Amino acid sequence: MTEVDLSVNISGVEFKNPFIVASGPPTLSPERIVKCIKAGAAGAVTKTITYDIAQQVQPKPRMLVINPEDARRNRFYSFYSIDLMSEHKPELWFKMIRETKKEVKDHGGVIIASIAGRTFEEWGILAKLVEEAGADMVELNLSCPHLEKDELMGRAISSSPKRVSEVIKTIKDSTSLPVIGKLTPHGANPVELAKVIASSGVNALVSTARFQGLMIDPEMMQPVLWRGFGGYGGPWQLPISIGWTAHIAMEKLGVPIIGSGGVSKWEDVVQCILVGASAVQICTAIMIRGLEVLSDMRKNLERWMTDKGFHSIDDFLGDALDKIMPLEKLERRKLFNLRINAVKCIKCGICVKACPYDALRYEGSMNVPAPDQGKCDNCGLCVSICPTGAIGLEGGAL
């Protein structure tokens, strides 16, 4: 049996595995951070430390799970909230990090301090003080979805590459800690933003965070719960996060990437690594299903690596990148024939309604739909939507 080594090195900092708990409610206090590390996380990012009083007082209520039954079953769901930055004042965080550092280290954990300043001076002060408190790395909150224009933090600053670069240079002048930049997918091109922050001196980057969204109650005719905009994320976001991570990795910027945004299962972790992420950040999945998701992900990742014969994360890091087909090389020929398994078919008619080419004829409840091979365009919609897997494309090689 292959001996599996899950450890990863990110900018000179050793992580015992690729699982990092992202900044958020699971890391709102030192006690929560210690719980995360004891549960198997290699690192934890503090809830964002800021001097901004408006970001320290939480709206109530502020969290809404969309499709909660799917959330409980770990299927695609959405998480909508306006959870802000840390409720604790920076001075208290500095004290708490100092007091927590030994216990975290005893369990092989890494403390990453997330910070957000309102001015360049505040960014520098926060970076300097979290280093003095004993943090191992510092993460710059360039992604918070709740901040609007003219702010010097969160997604607001990401609309100005020049100001982002100035913040990073301020941070680099203020601390010797490795610096991580967390990207927003909203209101900025993450690839271009990644280029800016990499060229400005960050040591790693996180791809990506949540979007800003808005939900309206049709009966009340107003926004739900807190009656304003909120952050919108969850497992539905994973393909978007994987796509941006792949685009960034293909740029070969020379800094490690940490995948984030919708990671909820071990398969998601594998996807992130295959497109170039050395580690992943997890938040919503822990909030919905508890810290046991970490051990579940670790065990299944180890099993998968053993089955594949991989010894380390580096053995398959970025392996899917050269298999991504560019648009101009995609297959345009019609190579397949549509086949329907009469035993599996339940005659529901879903495929007939869905086909945009009218390639399926449905002549009554007692009949299996008959495919018209001449009309079929091999688009695959009927194969994907069939509830029993009765439809297939045969005759080619995918």
Protein Blocks (a to p, Z undefined) as FASTA:
>chain_A
ZZddfbdceehiacfbfcdcdedjklmbfklmmmmmmnopabdcdddddfblklmpccdd
fbdcehkllmmnopacddddfddcdfbdfklmmmmmmmmmmmmmmnopacddddddfbfk
lmmmmmmmmmmnopabdcddfkbfkbcehiaghjllmmmmklmmmmmmmmmmmpcbdcdd
dddfehpafklmmmmmmmnopabdcdddddddddddfklopaehjlpacddedjklmmmm
mmmmmmmmmnonopacddeehiabfklmmmmmmnopabdcdfklmmmnojklmmmmmmmm
mmmmmmnopabfklmgoklmmmpccfklpcfbdfbdcdddfklpgolommmmmmmnlpac
cebjkbccdddfklpgolommmmmmmnlpaccehiaZZ
